[in-house]
Amino acid sequence: MDPPALSPVRGVSRCVVVALAVAGAAWTARGIWQIRLAVAGRPVSGPPDQGDGRHRPLTTLENAYHLVSTCGDLATVLCAIAFLAWLLRVRDNARALSGRRLRYGLPWVCLGWVVPIANFWVPRGIVAEVHRAGDPEARLPRSVNLWWGLWLIGALSGVGLMYADSTDAVIARAYSDVTPLLVADAAVVGAALACALMVRALTGAQQRRIEALRPVSE
């Protein structure tokens, strides 16, 4: 019987780890700038958004935060693209290795992140399935649950990955109460680090399984 058609995963996993490092650095910079805003204190002219559609000129520090925030958003988008590319590849390999249909169909690799309620567990479920197919007898790495827990904190806190307010409103929050912002930022950075460990663990397990299936003559 011929071995299943499998795709190499080490290259794309390295891209994901680099993207996660960049995103983590960007969110760390965001937190540092929020601390700088809190230390500087709100200008006497008030918050950037004056209400009724009026905005005062931004200070140099506020302008810098806008730039840092934009870089963080771009890094997050690039990281998401790289992660989904990795997840799609390891999921396809997992299906080939297991020889059966997986619980979550292909559309869920993307939809699982955005469908309300389902996004509380579907992405983690896909990762867990990938792990079981790559190393059926091994326990789920702790990094999976750590990553998912921190991701939920950062994404659903209202001040983390999914800011409910504009950048100017976040600046106003930094002036008045920076602690929730920093907690969410720390959760996002922690999730990036845990995700890198998870990607390395699952990639290593799957790559070892792939190599074990190769004919000795290779």
PABA-610174 format. One line per 4 residues: number of its first residue (from 1); their letters; for each residue x, y, z of N, C-alpha, C. Coordinates in pm, whole numbers, plus 50000, padded with zeros to 5 digits. Layout:
! residues N
NUM	a	X/Y/Z/X/Y/Z/X/Y/Z | ...
***
This chain:
! residues 218
1	mdpp	50084/49880/50000/50000/50000/50000/50088/50125/50000 | 50060/50218/49909/50139/50340/49901/50108/50430/50020 | 50212/50502/50071/50188/50595/50182/50101/50711/50134 | 50026/50773/50224/49940/50884/50184/50022/51003/50136
5	alsp	49961/51083/50048/50028/51203/49998/50032/51307/50110 | 50152/51346/50148/50170/51438/50260/50256/51556/50218 | 50230/51670/50277/50305/51791/50246/50404/51821/50357 | 50523/51871/50323/50619/51911/50428/50564/52028/50507
9	vrgv	50594/52032/50635/50536/52135/50721/50641/52221/50793 | 50767/52180/50789/50867/52256/50865/50886/52397/50811 | 50886/52414/50679/50906/52546/50622/50798/52644/50661 | 50672/52604/50646/50562/52694/50680/50556/52718/50830
13	srcv	50597/52619/50910/50596/52639/51056/50698/52744/51096 | 50813/52746/51028/50913/52850/51059/50859/52988/51027 | 50785/53000/50917/50724/53127/50882/50626/53173/50989 | 50549/53078/51042/50452/53111/51147/50523/53159/51272
17	vval	50630/53090/51312/50702/53129/51433/50760/53269/51418 | 50817/53299/51301/50869/53434/51277/50757/53537/51283 | 50644/53507/51219/50530/53599/51220/50478/53621/51363 | 50476/53516/51442/50432/53528/51581/50528/53615/51661
21	avag	50657/53600/51636/50756/53682/51706/50738/53830/51671 | 50714/53858/51543/50693/53996/51500/50565/54053/51564 | 50457/53973/51561/50332/54019/51621/50347/54041/51771 | 50417/53950/51838/50440/53967/51982/50518/54093/52012
25	aawt	50621/54122/51929/50699/54244/51948/50613/54368/51924 | 50526/54362/51824/50440/54476/51793/50343/54504/51907 | 50287/54397/51966/50194/54418/52077/50266/54459/52204 | 50391/54418/52219/50471/54466/52332/50494/54616/52317
29	argi	50526/54660/52195/50545/54803/52169/50417/54881/52197 | 50303/54822/52161/50175/54887/52189/50159/54909/52340 | 50190/54806/52418/50179/54820/52563/50275/54924/52619 | 50397/54928/52565/50494/55028/52611/50442/55169/52584
33	wqir	50386/55191/52465/50333/55323/52434/50213/55359/52520 | 50133/55259/52556/50020/55286/52645/50070/55330/52783 | 50179/55267/52828/50238/55309/52956/50291/55452/52945 | 50353/55483/52832/50405/55619/52812/50292/55722/52814
37	lava	50180/55686/52753/50065/55776/52755/50014/55795/52898 | 50006/55685/52974/49956/55694/53111/50049/55779/53197 | 50180/55763/53177/50276/55841/53256/50271/55989/53218 | 50257/56016/53088/50251/56156/53043/50127/56226/53094
41	grpv	50017/56152/53106/49893/56212/53154/49816/56281/53042 | 49688/56291/53061/49604/56353/52958/49632/56502/52948 | 49647/56553/52827/49669/56697/52809/49553/56779/52864 | 49580/56904/52895/49475/56992/52950/49364/57015/52849
45	sgpp	49395/56993/52721/49293/57011/52617/49194/56896/52611 | 49218/56791/52692/49124/56680/52698/49162/56566/52606 | 49074/56466/52591/49102/56351/52506/49103/56391/52359 | 49164/56308/52274/49167/56341/52130/49028/56358/52070
49	dqgd	48935/56269/52107/48797/56280/52058/48720/56371/52153 | 48687/56489/52106/48621/56589/52191/48469/56573/52193 | 48417/56478/52115/48274/56458/52107/48210/56542/51998 | 48091/56501/51957/48018/56572/51851/48098/56583/51722
53	grhr	48183/56481/51698/48261/56479/51575/48382/56571/51575 | 48415/56630/51689/48531/56721/51698/48651/56647/51753 | 48767/56665/51688/48893/56605/51733/48999/56714/51742 | 49068/56719/51852/49177/56816/51866/49302/56761/51797
57	pltt	49399/56847/51766/49527/56798/51709/49595/56701/51806 | 49651/56595/51752/49717/56496/51836/49856/56544/51878 | 49896/56500/51996/50033/56528/52041/50130/56435/51968 | 50258/56462/51982/50360/56377/51919/50349/56234/51970
61	lena	50327/56219/52100/50316/56085/52159/50192/56013/52108 | 50084/56084/52093/49960/56023/52043/49974/55983/51896 | 50039/56068/51819/50066/56032/51680/50151/55906/51671 | 50252/55897/51759/50338/55780/51760/50259/55655/51797
65	yhlv	50163/55669/51889/50082/55553/51926/49995/55508/51809 | 49943/55602/51731/49867/55565/51613/49953/55480/51518 | 50078/55519/51500/50168/55445/51413/50197/55306/51470 | 50226/55300/51600/50253/55171/51665/50130/55080/51657
69	stcg	50013/55137/51678/49889/55059/51672/49865/55004/51532 | 49890/55087/51431/49872/55041/51293/49969/54928/51260 | 50094/54941/51303/50193/54835/51281/50150/54706/51351 | 50093/54720/51471/50045/54603/51542/49931/54534/51469
73	dlat	49842/54614/51412/49730/54557/51337/49780/54482/51213 | 49875/54543/51141/49930/54479/51021/50002/54350/51057 | 50080/54353/51165/50151/54233/51208/50055/54122/51246 | 49943/54160/51308/49842/54061/51347/49779/53996/51225
77	vlca	49748/54077/51123/49689/54024/51001/49785/53928/50931 | 49911/53968/50917/50010/53881/50853/50029/53752/50933 | 50028/53764/51065/50043/53646/51151/49924/53552/51132 | 49804/53609/51122/49684/53527/51102/49691/53451/50970
81	iafl	49737/53519/50864/49749/53454/50733/49847/53338/50740 | 49963/53362/50802/50065/53257/50813/50013/53140/50896 | 49945/53170/51005/49895/53064/51092/49791/52979/51020 | 49699/53044/50948/49596/52969/50876/49658/52883/50766
85	awll	49764/52932/50700/49832/52851/50598/49892/52727/50661 | 49952/52744/50778/50009/52628/50850/49898/52533/50893 | 49790/52588/50949/49682/52504/51000/49617/52424/50887 | 49599/52486/50772/49542/52416/50658/49632/52299/50616
89	rvrd	49763/52322/50614/49855/52217/50570/49859/52102/50670 | 49873/52133/50799/49881/52024/50896/49747/51952/50908 | 49637/52023/50884/49507/51957/50887/49494/51859/50772 | 49536/51901/50652/49532/51810/50538/49617/51687/50563
93	nara	49735/51708/50621/49821/51594/50654/49755/51504/50759 | 49689/51567/50856/49623/51490/50962/49515/51399/50904 | 49441/51452/50808/49337/51370/50745/49399/51252/50670 | 49509/51279/50599/49576/51172/50526/49635/51068/50621
97	lsgr	49692/51114/50732/49753/51022/50827/49649/50937/50899 | 49535/50996/50931/49433/50922/51004/49352/50831/50913 | 49346/50863/50783/49269/50783/50689/49119/50795/50707 | 49075/50903/50768/48930/50921/50790/48896/51069/50782
101	rlry	48767/51095/50773/48723/51234/50775/48740/51291/50915 | 48781/51416/50920/48798/51481/51048/48664/51538/51096 | 48657/51563/51224/48532/51612/51282/48492/51746/51224 | 48591/51836/51207/48563/51969/51155/48604/51976/51009
105	glpw	48507/52006/50922/48535/52014/50779/48625/52132/50746 | 48675/52132/50623/48770/52234/50579/48721/52377/50602 | 48594/52411/50574/48550/52550/50594/48568/52600/50736 | 48567/52507/50833/48577/52548/50972/48716/52602/51008
109	vclg	48817/52574/50926/48951/52627/50953/48947/52780/50955 | 48863/52838/50872/48846/52984/50871/48721/53028/50946 | 48609/52960/50922/48483/53000/50985/48486/52983/51136 | 48565/52889/51184/48570/52864/51328/48615/52982/51410
113	wvvp	48683/53077/51347/48731/53194/51419/48628/53307/51426 | 48528/53303/51338/48437/53416/51328/48291/53383/51359 | 48253/53256/51355/48115/53219/51385/48091/53232/51535 | 47996/53316/51577/47972/53334/51720/47946/53202/51792
117	ianf	47987/53194/51916/47975/53079/52003/48073/52968/51961 | 48066/52927/51834/48157/52823/51785/48303/52865/51799 | 48330/52996/51790/48469/53039/51796/48527/53028/51936 | 48446/52982/52033/48499/52956/52166/48575/52824/52174
121	wvpr	48548/52731/52080/48613/52601/52091/48658/52538/51959 | 48602/52579/51845/48633/52512/51719/48782/52518/51682 | 48847/52637/51686/48990/52638/51649/49075/52546/51736 | 49048/52546/51866/49122/52455/51953/49093/52310/51917
125	giva	48966/52281/51882/48930/52145/51843/49004/52099/51719 | 49021/52188/51622/49095/52154/51501/49240/52122/51534 | 49301/52206/51619/49439/52183/51659/49452/52050/51734 | 49357/52020/51822/49362/51894/51897/49352/51774/51804
129	evhr	49268/51784/51699/49257/51676/51601/49388/51656/51526 | 49451/51765/51490/49580/51758/51421/49682/51686/51509 | 49682/51719/51637/49776/51655/51729/49750/51504/51739 | 49625/51466/51753/49593/51323/51767/49635/51244/51643
133	agdp	49621/51303/51525/49661/51233/51403/49812/51225/51391 | 49883/51328/51440/50028/51328/51428/50096/51240/51531 | 50038/51234/51651/50099/51155/51759/49986/51102/51847 | 49916/50996/51801/49794/50949/51869/49813/50910/52014
137	earl	49931/50862/52052/49950/50812/52187/50000/50919/52284 | 50036/51035/52234/50090/51140/52320/49979/51228/52375 | 50003/51285/52492/49908/51378/52551/49911/51510/52475 | 49800/51580/52479/49793/51711/52416/49893/51805/52484
141	prsv	49980/51869/52407/50078/51960/52469/50010/52068/52552 | 50071/52102/52664/50014/52207/52749/50006/52340/52678 | 50095/52359/52582/50096/52486/52509/49966/52510/52434 | 49893/52403/52399/49766/52420/52328/49664/52490/52417
145	nlww	49646/52439/52537/49548/52500/52628/49594/52638/52675 | 49725/52655/52693/49776/52786/52734/49751/52888/52624 | 49783/52849/52501/49757/52938/52387/49611/52975/52377 | 49523/52876/52388/49381/52903/52368/49324/52989/52480
149	glwl	49365/52962/52603/49317/53042/52715/49359/53188/52703 | 49486/53211/52670/49535/53348/52655/49472/53417/52534 | 49451/53339/52428/49386/53395/52309/49247/53447/52343 | 49170/53368/52418/49034/53410/52454/49036/53535/52539
153	igal	49132/53543/52632/49142/53662/52716/49172/53785/52630 | 49270/53770/52541/49308/53883/52457/49205/53921/52355 | 49133/53821/52303/49038/53848/52195/48903/53896/52245 | 48861/53850/52362/48725/53876/52408/48717/53975/52522
157	sgvg	48831/54032/52561/48831/54125/52673/48771/54260/52638 | 48760/54289/52508/48709/54419/52467/48817/54524/52455 | 48939/54492/52501/49050/54587/52489/49172/54519/52430 | 49156/54397/52386/49270/54323/52332/49269/54318/52181
161	lmya	49264/54197/52127/49272/54180/51982/49155/54244/51910 | 49041/54252/51977/48922/54309/51913/48881/54436/51986 | 48960/54541/51967/48925/54667/52032/48786/54711/51988 | 48704/54744/52084/48570/54789/52053/48567/54937/52016
165	dstd	48675/55009/52047/48679/55152/52027/48784/55190/51923 | 48780/55315/51881/48881/55367/51790/49013/55384/51862 | 49119/55410/51784/49250/55431/51845/49249/55550/51939 | 49179/55657/51900/49170/55773/51989/49101/55738/52120
169	avia	48999/55651/52113/48931/55610/52235/49023/55525/52323 | 49107/55444/52260/49203/55364/52336/49305/55456/52404 | 49345/55561/52335/49436/55659/52395/49371/55720/52519 | 49244/55752/52508/49172/55809/52624/49168/55708/52738
173	rays	49153/55581/52706/49154/55478/52810/49291/55471/52877 | 49395/55483/52797/49530/55478/52854/49552/55592/52953 | 49494/55707/52924/49506/55819/53017/49430/55795/53147 | 49313/55732/53137/49226/55720/53254/49248/55592/53333
177	dvtp	49269/55478/53264/49287/55349/53333/49359/55254/53240 | 49490/55252/53248/49571/55177/53153/49577/55028/53188 | 49545/54991/53310/49565/54852/53355/49491/54749/53269 | 49361/54766/53240/49294/54666/53154/49359/54652/53017
181	llva	49406/54763/52962/49475/54756/52833/49601/54672/52843 | 49678/54692/52948/49804/54619/52963/49781/54471/52989 | 49676/54440/53064/49644/54299/53089/49609/54229/52958 | 49528/54295/52875/49491/54237/52746/49612/54224/52655
185	daav	49698/54327/52652/49818/54321/52570/49908/54206/52614 | 49924/54190/52746/50007/54081/52797/49950/53945/52758 | 49817/53934/52758/49754/53808/52717/49781/53779/52570 | 49777/53882/52486/49803/53863/52343/49948/53820/52321
189	vgaa	50041/53887/52387/50183/53852/52372/50207/53709/52424 | 50146/53676/52539/50159/53541/52592/50101/53437/52498 | 49987/53470/52435/49925/53378/52340/50017/53355/52220 | 50086/53461/52176/50178/53447/52063/50294/53354/52099
193	laca	50347/53369/52219/50458/53282/52263/50411/53137/52276 | 50295/53118/52339/50242/52983/52355/50210/52921/52220 | 50159/53002/52126/50127/52952/51993/50254/52906/51921 | 50363/52980/51937/50489/52939/51875/50534/52803/51928
197	lmvr	50522/52783/52060/50557/52653/52118/50465/52544/52066 | 50336/52575/52053/50240/52478/52003/50270/52440/51859 | 50298/52539/51776/50328/52513/51635/50452/52424/51623 | 50554/52452/51701/50676/52371/51697/50647/52227/51742
201	altg	50567/52211/51849/50538/52078/51900/50458/51996/51800 | 50351/52054/51745/50267/51980/51652/50339/51953/51520 | 50418/52051/51475/50494/52031/51352/50595/51920/51369 | 50666/51919/51482/50765/51815/51506/50703/51676/51510
205	aqqr	50588/51664/51579/50522/51534/51588/50475/51487/51452 | 50417/51578/51374/50367/51539/51243/50482/51507/51147 | 50589/51584/51154/50702/51559/51065/50766/51424/51095 | 50776/51389/51223/50831/51258/51260/50743/51145/51206
209	riea	50612/51165/51213/50520/51063/51160/50535/51051/51008 | 50552/51164/50940/50569/51163/50796/50697/51088/50758 | 50805/51118/50827/50933/51054/50799/50930/50905/50827 | 50852/50865/50927/50841/50722/50959/50768/50646/50851
213	lrpv	50684/50714/50773/50608/50649/50667/50684/50642/50536 | 50796/50713/50525/50870/50712/50402/50941/50577/50381 | 50946/50530/50258/51018/50405/50231/51163/50415/50273 | 51219/50305/50323/51358/50303/50369/51454/50342/50258
217	se	51420/50308/50134/51508/50336/50020/51530/50484/49999 | 51438/50570/50051/51453/50713/50039/51557/50762/50135
***
